[in-house]
Amino acid sequence: MSRTILVVEDEAPIRDMLTFVLEQAGFTVVEAQDYDVGLAKIKEPYPELILLDWMLPGGSGIKFAKQLKQHDVAKDIPIIMLTARGEEDDKIRGLEAGADDYVTKPFSPKELVARIKAVMRRVTPTTKEEPIEFNGLVLEPVSHRVTSFDEAVEVGPTEYKLLHFFMTHPERVYSREQLLDNVWGTNVYVEDRTVDVHIRRLRKAISANGHDTLIQTVRGSGYRFSVKS
């Protein structure tokens, strides 16, 4: 079965071009021409990815992304923002609103399809048994072992859970509160700053070969696990 992509784009020629390119690449496309129609399309069967224009009739792509992230089920649907706005501050705004990637118009159809496939690979849940690897840092869920270029890394149980969450949710910014909910659990009372302590411990544990740089501080927002500098 082909994977479904929701295209939220108000300019008909661009929407038609995107639909053609995506269908040629084997995807099923659902179209929406404005903010309200786009939100109305967020229903079962849910799309597996959303291509979202920044500027839409009825509301911005930023507002759309933020609203989507409050949805009980659809909050985990990955978003790629499409926009003519190429300034770094705009990109940061889009990513912090919940976008998983950002493509500036005009773009190459081949590049867009490659970016879509990359995001889909990134957000596909990893099986419990499958080792997870980034730049030589390997986490093995079955044995709870962590290695850095084949050298054993000693991490505490909380740092292990934190690293596992980061490595299975890369390239996304998470606030301290979100990390607390996902790693410690919603029924445990822990202060936000506790996250900073465990982040420091985890960075120190994986620092021997420079892997501490994979855990990035995003000022005013939280933390991100990323292979990009």
C-alpha positions in Angstrom: 0.0 0.0 0.0 1.3 3.4 -0.9 2.0 6.0 1.8 -0.3 9.0 2.0 0.9 12.6 2.0 -1.3 15.6 2.7 -0.4 18.6 0.6 -1.6 21.9 2.1 -0.8 24.6 -0.6 -3.0 27.4 -1.8 -1.4 28.0 -5.2 -3.0 25.5 -7.6 -0.1 25.2 -10.1 2.3 24.4 -7.2 -0.2 22.0 -5.7 -0.7 20.2 -9.1 3.1 20.0 -9.6 3.5 18.5 -6.1 0.7 16.0 -6.7 2.3 14.9 -10.0 5.8 14.5 -8.5 4.6 12.6 -5.4 2.3 10.3 -7.4 5.2 9.5 -9.7 7.3 8.7 -6.7 4.6 6.2 -5.6 2.8 8.2 -2.9 -1.0 8.7 -2.5 -1.8 12.5 -2.3 -4.6 14.3 -0.5 -4.9 17.9 -1.4 -6.0 21.0 0.6 -6.1 24.6 -0.7 -6.3 26.5 2.6 -5.9 26.3 6.4 -9.4 25.1 7.2 -9.6 22.4 4.5 -6.1 21.2 5.6 -7.2 20.8 9.2 -10.4 19.1 8.1 -8.3 16.5 6.3 -6.6 15.5 9.5 -8.8 12.5 10.1 -8.7 8.7 9.7 -7.0 7.3 7.8 -4.4 9.9 8.8 -1.7 11.0 6.4 1.8 9.8 7.1 3.4 13.2 6.3 2.2 16.7 5.6 3.7 19.1 3.1 2.7 22.5 4.5 2.9 25.9 2.9 3.9 28.8 5.2 1.4 31.3 3.9 -2.2 30.0 3.7 -5.6 31.6 3.4 -7.2 31.4 6.8 -4.1 31.0 8.8 -0.3 30.5 8.7 1.6 27.2 8.4 3.1 28.0 11.7 -0.3 28.2 13.4 -1.3 25.0 11.6 1.8 23.1 12.8 1.2 24.3 16.4 -2.4 23.3 16.3 -1.5 19.9 14.9 0.9 19.3 17.8 -2.0 19.6 20.2 -3.9 16.8 18.5 -4.1 13.6 20.5 -3.4 11.3 17.5 -2.0 13.5 14.7 0.7 15.2 16.8 3.3 12.7 15.6 2.6 13.2 11.9 5.8 14.7 10.4 5.7 18.1 8.7 7.8 19.5 6.0 7.3 23.3 5.6 7.3 24.7 2.1 8.1 28.4 1.8 9.8 31.2 -0.1 11.1 32.5 3.2 14.7 31.5 3.4 16.0 33.5 6.4 17.5 31.5 9.2 15.1 33.1 11.8 12.2 31.9 9.7 13.6 28.4 9.5 14.0 28.3 13.3 10.4 29.5 13.8 9.2 26.7 11.5 11.2 24.0 13.2 10.3 25.2 16.7 6.6 25.2 15.7 6.9 21.5 15.1 8.2 21.1 11.5 10.5 18.2 10.9 12.2 19.8 7.8 12.1 23.0 5.8 12.2 23.3 2.0 12.7 26.7 0.5 11.0 27.5 -2.9 12.0 27.1 -5.6 13.1 23.5 -5.0 14.1 20.5 -7.0 11.4 17.8 -7.2 14.0 15.1 -6.8 15.4 16.8 -3.7 11.9 17.2 -2.2 11.2 13.5 -2.7 14.5 12.6 -1.1 13.8 14.9 1.9 10.4 13.3 2.3 11.8 9.8 2.3 14.5 10.9 4.8 11.9 12.4 7.2 9.8 9.3 6.9 12.7 7.0 7.7 13.6 9.2 10.6 10.2 9.1 12.3 9.4 5.4 11.6 9.5 3.7 15.0 12.5 1.6 15.5 11.8 -2.0 16.5 12.8 -3.0 20.1 15.5 -5.4 18.9 17.1 -3.2 16.2 20.4 -1.4 17.2 20.3 2.3 16.6 23.3 4.0 15.1 24.4 7.7 14.5 27.9 8.6 13.4 29.5 5.7 15.3 27.4 5.9 18.4 25.4 2.7 18.8 22.6 1.9 21.2 21.5 -1.8 21.5 18.0 -2.0 23.0 18.1 -5.7 23.7 21.3 -5.7 25.8 21.1 -2.0 26.9 24.6 -1.5 25.7 26.0 1.8 24.3 29.2 1.9 22.3 31.1 4.7 20.7 33.1 3.5 17.7 33.0 0.0 19.3 34.2 1.3 22.7 31.9 0.5 25.6 30.2 3.6 27.1 29.0 3.5 30.7 25.7 5.3 31.2 23.2 5.3 34.1 19.7 4.0 33.7 18.1 7.4 33.3 20.8 8.6 30.9 20.2 5.4 28.9 16.5 6.1 28.6 17.2 9.7 27.7 19.7 8.6 25.0 17.2 6.0 23.7 14.5 8.7 23.4 16.9 11.1 21.6 18.2 8.5 19.1 14.6 7.3 18.2 13.4 10.9 17.9 16.3 12.8 16.1 16.2 16.3 14.6 13.3 17.4 16.7 13.4 20.0 19.5 12.0 18.9 22.8 11.3 21.1 25.8 12.4 20.0 29.3 8.7 19.3 30.0 8.3 17.1 27.0 11.5 15.2 27.9 10.2 14.7 31.4 6.9 13.3 30.1 8.5 11.0 27.6 11.5 9.8 29.6 10.5 10.0 33.3 6.7 9.6 32.7 3.7 11.8 33.4 3.0 10.4 36.8 6.4 11.2 38.3 7.1 14.6 39.8 10.6 15.8 38.7 11.7 19.4 38.4 12.5 20.7 34.9 16.2 21.5 35.9 16.7 17.8 36.6 16.7 17.3 32.9 19.7 19.6 32.6 21.6 17.5 35.1 21.0 14.3 33.2 21.8 15.9 29.9 25.2 17.0 31.4 25.8 13.4 32.6 24.9 11.9 29.3 27.1 14.4 27.3 30.0 13.6 29.6 29.5 9.8 29.2 29.5 10.0 25.4 32.1 12.7 25.0 35.2 10.6 24.4 34.8 10.5 20.7 32.9 13.8 20.3 29.4 12.3 20.4 28.4 14.9 23.1 28.0 17.4 20.2 25.0 15.3 19.0 22.9 16.6 21.9 22.4 20.3 21.1 20.9 23.0 23.3 18.3 25.1 21.5 18.2 28.3 23.5 14.8 29.1 24.8 13.3 25.9 23.6 15.1 22.8 24.9 17.2 20.1 23.4 17.7 18.3 20.1 19.6 15.2 19.0 21.1 16.0 15.6 23.9 14.9 13.3 23.8 18.4 11.8 26.0 21.1 13.2 
